[in-house]
Amino acid sequence: MHINYLRCKPMKTVTATFPPLESVTRPAVDTAAAAYYLNRKQQTLRGWACLENGPLRPIRISGRLAWPTQKIRELLGVAPA
């Protein structure tokens, strides 16, 4: 049986929506949110965490990365609401 892969429908991409950084009240955000606010790919932030050479240092919570909201605001020059 021959399957024509050219007729397959493309996969849908899921895009997350994040609130404006000024309105975030959590002390830290996950890697996806931090990458969105910093306009970088998530893998770039993971590289910063691994090599410890980026402008931000994440907090490690149970093996996961959490990026301090206040440090992101300072880096971008955004005041909290």
C-alpha positions in Angstrom: 0.0 0.0 0.0 1.4 3.4 -1.0 0.8 6.4 1.1 1.2 9.8 -0.5 2.8 12.0 2.2 2.5 15.1 0.1 -1.3 15.1 0.7 -0.9 15.0 4.5 -2.2 18.0 6.3 0.4 20.1 8.1 0.4 19.9 11.8 -1.2 22.7 13.7 1.1 24.6 15.9 -0.1 25.6 19.4 0.7 29.2 20.3 0.6 30.2 23.9 -0.6 33.7 24.8 1.1 35.5 27.6 -0.1 38.6 29.6 1.8 41.8 29.3 4.9 41.7 31.5 3.7 44.7 33.5 0.7 42.7 34.7 2.5 39.5 35.7 2.4 39.2 39.5 4.2 35.8 39.9 7.7 36.0 41.3 9.0 33.8 38.5 7.8 32.6 35.1 8.6 29.4 33.2 11.0 29.1 30.3 8.3 29.5 27.6 7.1 32.8 29.1 10.6 34.2 29.7 11.6 33.4 26.1 8.5 35.2 24.9 9.2 38.3 27.0 12.9 38.3 26.0 12.2 37.6 22.3 14.5 34.5 22.4 13.9 30.9 21.8 13.4 28.6 24.7 16.5 26.7 23.9 18.6 29.8 24.1 17.4 30.3 27.7 18.2 26.7 28.5 21.7 27.2 27.1 22.1 30.3 29.4 21.0 28.2 32.4 23.4 25.3 31.5 26.4 27.4 30.7 25.6 30.1 33.2 26.7 32.8 30.7 23.4 34.7 30.0 22.1 38.0 31.3 19.8 36.1 33.7 20.2 33.2 36.1 17.2 31.0 36.6 16.0 29.5 39.8 15.9 25.7 39.8 12.8 24.3 41.4 12.6 20.5 41.5 14.7 20.3 38.4 12.7 22.9 36.4 13.8 26.4 35.5 12.0 29.4 36.8 13.1 32.9 35.6 12.7 35.8 38.1 10.1 38.2 36.8 11.8 41.2 38.5 15.1 40.5 36.8 13.3 40.2 33.4 11.7 43.6 34.0 15.0 45.1 35.0 16.7 43.7 31.9 13.9 45.1 29.6 13.4 48.4 31.5 9.7 47.6 32.2 8.1 48.9 35.4 5.6 46.7 37.3 1.9 47.8 37.1 
